[in-house]
Amino acid sequence: MIPVYQPFLTKRESEYVNQCLESTWISSKGEFITRFESQFARYIGAEHATSVCNGTVAIHLALLALGIGPGDEVIVPTLTYVASVNTIVHAGATPVFVDSVPGTWQIDPRDVLRKITPRTKAVMAVHLYGLPCAMDELSDICREHRLYLVEDCAEAFGTYYKGKHAGTFGDIATFSFFGNKTITTGEGGMVVAREKAVIDRAYHLKTQGVSPVREYWHDVVGYNYRMTNICAAIGCAQLERADEIREKKREVANWYVAGLKDLPLKMHGEVPGTRHSYWMCSIELEDASLRQPLRDYLRARDIETRPVFYPAHTLPPFASEEHFPVAQSISARGMNLPSYPGLSFDDVATVCEAIRTFYRTA
């Protein structure tokens, strides 16, 4: 089987984890936590960072740290992983869906403008599959309408817009380090913010709302969203090879571009001013009716794929009669190919040849 993804691990992860075990610092305190937070912030160019136990709670914590809650609306692309939307509801706010931009698959700033109401509190930019959103336009909209800009960077480690790393444009941003992300901690996430006061609120909430000056005194309703020292140790080891991992993933993407040219499909790639991290190497078929047959054909040859996310407004918890033509078209025609950094040229060639053979016989 050629899987869609698997983590890129070395002996250094084991070495650091064993240091945690030997020190007995295996829970939410230990040297690797502060080390991972500071090194991660430095790597992406963020001002302040605090680690959490997964990427979903990172978004929830970010919204709470901004004071978003009942009565507020948060504009979010319908084409996203469901966690982006679930966490808005968890915070007590209302998700307001917008369409995507053809080609980039990212949130459409023009639709954002159409959806702003007096209740709008924030816009969530989701850097889908590793390509950045149009951050200049979104930043201008949020500045003009006095809205918070939240960046969901779960899929965007190594993603750049005009030379700046994703997550450094908004008021607050979140990252995921699940096992299928570009760098992983097994389970984990990070919240980064421009202002220290915002990250201090996030830290306060993630640690059960405990008072910093009075032992076991909890002055707000808080959460246990802390990362463990073991997970942070894995993260530190991953950061040491982050550049190598990113370059390997770009190499894989370039192999796909060459191997799939002249077929009736488009590779999800870079646009001017961006650097795609290729968290997932994704394609968009011209004919939506061929996607499932192609996936079945590849599965029969031990090649795993994934469909692009369903638009959130089509899911039962958020069902809406609205129509988002671009997002729905991408969702119906898009799929993810094996994308992990350990793929060899021969692996990618096998996938590409299988896709070419499918089209010759379809």
Secondary structure, DSSP 4 states (H G I P E B T S, - for coil): -B-S------HHHHHHHHHHHHHT--SS-SHHHHHHHHHHHHHHT-SEEEEES-HHHHHHHHHHHTT--TT-EEEEESSS-THHHHHHHHTT-EEEEE-B-TTT--B-HHHHHHH--TTEEEEEEE-GGGPPP-HHHHHHHHHHHT-EEEEE-TT-TT-EETTEETTSSSSEEEEE-BTTSSS--BS-EEEEESSHHHHHHHHHHHBTTB-SSSTT-B-S---B-PPPHHHHHHHHHHHHTHHHHHHHHHHHHHHHHHHTTTSSEEE----TTEE---SSEEEEES-GGGHHHHHHHHHTTTB--EEPPPPGGGSGGG--S---HHHHHHHHHEEEEP--TT--HHHHHHHHHHHHHHHHH-
